[in-house]
Amino acid sequence: MPAILFPEEFRQYQNSSSNPPTSLIDPYNRNEFYMVTDSLIILFALSCLGNLVVIYRTYKQWKFNKKSLKMAYKLPFYTSLSGFIENGLFLINIVHTSMYANVFEEPACKIISFVLWALITISLSLYSIMAVATYLRICHNYDTILRFGKYDYRLWFHVFLISVIFQLVNIRNHGSRKYWCAGKAGKFSSTIFLFVLITLSLIVILYCYVKILMKIQTNKNEKLIKNGEFEKKATKKVVSYLIIFVLQWVLIQAQNLGRLFGVEHPWIYILKGCGHALGAIGNVVQLIINEGWDPNKTNVTKDDQSNNVTFEKGHSSLNNLDTNIGRV
């Protein structure tokens, strides 16, 4: 956090004659520059911290369950792990920009941009696939749809396949923007592509989880939902997953819209950091509310120990919703 911790030293450095001709600082935008970079450093640092908390809580549960986890624990771990790398790269981006008043040079900038896009598409693909899989399992009784195999290889195969397709479409758009490396400035095709991708993911996830909520509300089998406690718990989780995802990506969508319309106000850039921080901190809150901070004993089956998710024959789909729904 150079501009905050060492303001005078960095201001003097950036005012020196060693500044590159393309420096982002000039006498007219000094306050704007430091407001954006300082805010983003704080937001992305908070995001990394939130990701680490979820990773640590999942690790505690993994040890407590003798190195086995239900999918409800593995999914927040997967998303937080990819989120930690993504937020860490954005943090490195902004710290570099704050120190040198410029983004990374090529080819480093293209490499960072490529990795960030890969992580973004992986996250969106993971959320969407889990939403569809959970919808098919709960609403259409596809008993084996959430059996992803050892190390969840079936899940990751489809996630990486979709991500690779998206990367091939966007391969020419990697490079630098104003404050970070995540797509070439002036290349609106990448912004349009990301906007469409996020919109489609939101539509898919909203549709799937609204259908799941409707299924929960209309199920009246007292043998499967005793005193309504299971229904309340499952509904709470579904709603919490939905709210966090929507809020996180709506903020990022607002940033994309601003770029599409050529808006260069500082808040446009800060919105992206707010979206990332909200997602990371929101997942921490979800984890503590839904699972608690201390590890708890879960009924891990033999298939779970092989990274499969199993279902007892003859039971309703809703009987296993609490165990198998992903934290998306």
N, C-alpha and C positions, 0 to 999 in steps of 0.2 A: 504494500500500500504506500508507494513512494511519495505520492503527492500529499498524502495526509501526514505521514510520519516525519518526512524531511522536506517540508514545504519550501524553505528558503534555498536549500541546496539544489533542489530540482528546478526551481524557478530560475535560479542563476544559471544552471547548466543549460536550460532550454532557451535562455535569452542570449547565450554566448554565440560567438561567430561560428562555432562548430555545428550549429543547427543546420540540417539539410535544407535545401531550397523548398522541399515539399512539406516542411513542418506544418503540423495542424494548428500551431499556435501563431496568432498575430495579435496586434494591439486591440483588435476589435472583438475577438472571441475568446480571450483568456478565461474569463469567468465561466463561459459556457463549456469550454474544454475541460476545466477542472471539475465542474459540477457533474459532467457526464462520466468522466473517468473515475473520480472518487466514488460516485454513487454505484457504478458498476462493479468496482473492486469490492465494495462492501457486500453488494447483493450476491455476487458470484462466490465470495468467500462463505457467506451464510448458506448458499446452496450446497457447496462442498461439505460443510459441517453437517447439514441435514442428511446428506447422502451417507456420510460416515456413521451417523447415529443409527440409521436403518441397517447398514451393513453389520455394525457391531451387534445390534439386537438380534439379527438373524443368525450371526455366528454363535451367540449365546444359546439360542434355541437349538441350533444344529448340534452343539456339544451336549446339551441337556438330553436330546433325543437320540444320543449315540450315533451321530453323524447321519441322521435321516431327517427329512423335512417334508411337510405337506406342501402342495402347490401354493396354498395361501401364504406361505412364508417365502417360497422360492421366488415368486413373482416380484414382490417388493425388493428382494435382494437383486434380482436381475436388473430391474429398472434403476435402482439406486447405484449399482455398479457402473452401468453405462452412463448414468447421469453424472456420477462423480468424475469420470474421464472427460465428459463433455463440458461440464462446468469448470473443471480444472484447466482445460484448454482455453476456454473463454477468459478465465482469470489471468492466465499467462499472456493472452492477447492484450488484455486491457492494461496489465502492469507494464508490458513493453511499450504500449502506446503512451502511457502516462510518463514513463521515464524518458523516452526519446522523441515524443511528439510525432510519432510516425508508426505505421504498422510494420510487421516483418517484411523483409525483402523476399523476392523470388529466389529459389523455388520453395523456400520454407513456407511461404504464405499459402501457396497452392496445396502443399501437403497438409497443412493444418486445416485448410478449407475442406479438403477431401475427407479427412477423418471426421470433422464435425458434421458434415452432411451424412456420412455413413452412420454416425451415432444417432442423428435425428431420425433418419429413415428407419433404423433398427427399432428405435423406441416406438415410433408410430405404428410400425408393422406389428410389433409385439402386442401393443394395446389392442389393435384391431383384430388380430388373430385370436387372442384370448377372449375378446368380447363375442366374436362369432362362435367360437368353440363352446363357450359357456352357454350361449343362447341355444345352440343345437342340443346340448346336453340337457338343459333344463326344460326347454319348451317343446322339444321334439323327441326326447328319450333316446338320443344316440348314445348308447351306453359306453362305447369305446372312444368317443371323440376326444376326451381329455387324457387318453393314455398316450403320452408322448415318447415313451421308450426310455432306455437307459440314457442318463445324462440329458434327458429331454431332447434327444437328437432330432426327433420329428418336428418339434416346435421350432428349433433353431434352424433346421433346413429350410422351412418355409419363410421364416423371418429373414434369413440371409438372402434367399432367392429374391424376395420382393425388394430388399434393400439394393441388391446388385442391379436389378432392372431400373430402379429409380436413379442409381448412380450413373448408369450408362446414358440415360436420358439427359442428365445434368453435367456430363463430363467436361464440357467446354466452358462451363460457367464458374469454375473455381478460381479464386484469387482474392484480392483485397477490397474491403469496403472502407468507410471512413475511419472507424475505430477498431476494426478487427478483420481477421481473415476468415471469411465465410461466404464468399461469392463476389464476383467482380462488380465493381461500381459501374453503374450504367447498364448492366445486363439485367433487364427486368424479367427475362424469361425464367431465371432461377427463382425470383420472388413470386412470379405467377405460379410456377410449378409448386413451390412450397405452400403457397396459399391454397391451391387446389388440393394438394395432398392432405393438409391439416383439415380442410373442410370435409373432404370425403371420410377421413378417419372419425371426425366428430359425428357425422351423420350415421355412420355404421355403429359406433359405440352407443350413441343416444338411442338409436332404434333397438339395438339388442338389449340394452339394460332397461328401457321402458317396457319391453315385452317381458323381461324377467320379473320386473316389479309387478306387472299385471298378473303374471302366473302365480307369484307368491300371494298376492291379495285375493285371488279367486280360489286358492286351494283351501278346502275346508276339512281335510282329513285329520281328525283329532288324534289318530294313532301316530301320525308322522309329525304333527306340530302340537305338542302338549302345552295346553294353556296359552298358546300363542307366543311362547317365549322364543321358539326357533324362528318363527316368522318375523318377530321384531328384530332379532339379531341379524338375520340374513338381510332384511330390508335396510337396516342401518348401514351395513357394510356396502351394499350395492349403491345406496344413495351417496355415501361418503366417497366411494371410488369415482362416481360420476361427477360430483361437485368439484373435486380437486382437479380432475382431468380437464373439465370444461373451463374452469377459471384460469388454469395455467396456460392452456393453448389459446384461449380467447385473447389474453393479453399479448401473446406472441403474434396472433393474427392482426391485432390492432397495429403492431409495429410493422408488419408486412404491408398492410393497407397504407400506412403513412408513407412507406418507401415507394409504393406503386404510384401514389399521387404526388411524389416529389417533396413531401414534407420533411424538413430538416431540423425541426425543433428538438431541443435536448430530450424532452420527455419521450419522443419516439424511440430513442435508443435505450433510455432507462426502462421503458416498458418491457423490453426483452429480459433484462435482468430481473425485473419484478416477477415476470412469468416463471422464470427458472427458480427463483427463491421460493415463490409460492408453492410450486410443485414439490420441491425438496422438503420444505418445512411442513407442508400439508401431509406428506407421506409419514413424517415422524408423528404428527398428531394422530393420524389414522392408526398407525401401528400401536401407539400407547392406548388409545381409546378401545380399539377392537381386540387387541391381544394382551395388553398390559406390558409393563416394562420388564418384569421378571419372567424368565422362561416358564412355560407351563406344559404339563404332560399332555401330549396329543397321541391319538391312536394311530400310530404309523404301521401300516401293513407291510407284508413282505414285498409287495409290488412297489410300495412307496420307497422302500430301501433300495430298490433298483431304479428309482426315479420315475416310477409309474404312478398314476392315480387310479385307484380301483373303486368299484361300486358293487354293493351286494345285490345279487339277483332278486328281483321281485320287489325291490323298494322303489318308491317314487323318486323322480329326479330331484325333487326338492329336499329329500332326506339327506342328500349329500351336498347341497348347495353351499352350506357354510364352510365345508372342508375344501371344496374344489374351485370356488370362484376366485378369479385372479384379482389382485390388487392393481387395477388399471385406472 
